[in-house]
Amino acid sequence: MRVAALLPLLTLLAAPVQAQNVAQADTAKAARCAELVALWDRYGARRGEGSTPNLDRAIAGQDCQDGRYDRGIKTLEDMLRRARITVPPG
């Protein structure tokens, strides 16, 4: 009975830890986005033909700014690979 009474309290105590973990994950993903954007802007923009890479880059950058890190990262990594630019481990 005592354990059942403590579960709501334990849940409340765990919430800040979970929020901190999410914030740290978001910070890491935001940094990854920035790394890939910088890499593309430095090397990939020169190799792109037509407007599609620039549009993809703009959309990926917006995804990262809007907190859709996984989507932005995937797009940027795909763009870099298509341009035959080595994607750093992340």
GIGIRA-V439437 format. One record per residue. RES is the residue in one letter. PHI is phi in whole degrees, -180 to 180 (NA if undefined). NEAR is the number of other ideal C-beta (glycine too) atoms within 12 Angstrom. Layout:
[[RES/PHI/NEAR] [RES/PHI/NEAR]]
This chain:
[[M/NA/6] [R/-65/8] [V/-62/9] [A/-62/9] [A/-71/9] [L/-84/13] [L/-57/13] [P/-61/12] [L/-67/13] [L/-64/14] [T/-63/12] [L/-65/13] [L/-71/13] [A/-79/15] [A/-57/14] [P/-63/12] [V/-67/14] [Q/-64/14] [A/-63/14] [Q/-65/13] [N/-63/14] [V/-64/16] [A/-62/15] [Q/-67/14] [A/-64/17] [D/-64/20] [T/-63/16] [A/-66/18] [K/-69/26] [A/-63/25] [A/-65/19] [R/-64/27] [C/-58/34] [A/-61/23] [E/-62/25] [L/-71/39] [V/-62/33] [A/-62/21] [L/-64/29] [W/-63/37] [D/-63/24] [R/-79/16] [Y/-116/22] [G/-73/32] [A/-61/23] [R/-73/14] [R/-91/20] [G/-69/23] [E/-117/12] [G/77/9] [S/-97/11] [T/-60/16] [P/-60/27] [N/-67/20] [L/-67/15] [D/-60/30] [R/-64/34] [A/-65/23] [I/-67/23] [A/-62/35] [G/-62/29] [Q/-67/20] [D/-58/25] [C/-64/31] [Q/-63/17] [D/-87/16] [G/86/19] [R/-92/21] [Y/-62/32] [D/-60/22] [R/-66/22] [G/-62/32] [I/-62/32] [K/-61/24] [T/-61/31] [L/-64/41] [E/-63/30] [D/-63/22] [M/-62/34] [L/-63/33] [R/-63/18] [R/-62/20] [A/-85/26] [R/61/12] [I/-105/25] [T/-63/14] [V/-86/23] [P/-66/18] [P/-61/8] [G/-152/20]]
